[in-house]
Amino acid sequence: MDTVFSCRPGCAACCTAPSITSPIPGMPQGKPAGVPCVQLDDGLRCRLFGTPERPSFCGTLKPGPDMCGTSRQDAMALLSALERATATITLSFP
C-alpha cells in the first residue's frame, strides 16, 4: 500500500542537493549540485511547479521516506549521497 507523503514546508532539498543538467528558466545551463534553484520562492516552493517550463527531472522526484527522511537535514544528506553515487567521473591524464 502506497502512503501519501507530502513535501515538507521549508525543505526544498530536492531543489538544492541534486544537479539538474537541463535548462531552467533563469539557469540556462541547469544547476550544479548543492546550489538552490533560482525558481524557489521565499517560502522555498517551486515557482514552476505544474508548468511546462519545469524540468522533467523535477517531475521524476517523488517525496517519500527514502528520499526525504524525517527532516530537511536527512533529505539533504540522502539526496547529496545519491548525487555523489550517480555523478559522472571525469578522468584526467597527464
N, C-alpha and C positions, 0 to 999 in steps of 0.2 A: 504494500500500500504506500503510495507517494504521500509525503507530508508537504503541505504548502509552507514555504519558507520565504518570508518577506524580507526585502532589503532592510538592513539596519540603518535607521536615520543617522546621518552624520558620519557614515563609514567611508564610502567611495574607494575602498581598497581595490576593487576591480577596475576602477578608472585611474588608478595610480600605479599599482605594482606591475602589471604586465606591460610589455611593449606592444604597440599597435603599428603594423607596417603599412596599413592602407591610409590614404589621406583622410584627414578630419578637418572640417571647416575651422580655420584658424591654425591648423597644424598640417600643412600640405604634404609634409614628408612623414606623417604619422607621429608617434610619440615614443620616446625611449622609456624603458622600464624605470620605475621609481619616480617618474615625473607626472604630476597630476594633469589630467586632460584640461585643456582650456575651455571646454564646454561644461565644466562643473560650475554650478551657480554657488552663491554664498552659503546655501544650505547643503552643499555637496550632493546635489541632484543633477542629473544629466539634462542639459537643455535640448538635446537631440532625441531623447527617448521617444519612440513612436513615430519618428520622422524618417523619410527615405535617406536623409543625409547621415544618419547614424551608421557607423561602420558595421559590416556584417559580423565581424569578430565579436563586437559587443553583444550582439543578439545571441551568440552561442553561449555566453556565460549565464549560467543558471545558479542563483543563490541556493545554498544548501550547506549543511554542516561540514561536508568535506571541503568546501571552498571557503566558507566564512568562519568556521569555528564558533567560538562563543563571544568574540569581541573583535573590534577593528584591528587590534594588535595581532590576534590569531589570524585574521583574514590576510593581513599584510604579510605575515610570516609564511602562510600556506601558499599564497599566490607568488610571492618572491621566490620560494623554493621551486615551485613549478616553472617559473620563468627561467631560473638558472638551469634546471634539468632539461629544458627544451631549447635553450639558446643555441644558436649556430656557433660552432667552434671555428675560429679563424686561425689557421696555421701560418706562421711566417718563417721563412728560411733565410739564412744569411746570404 
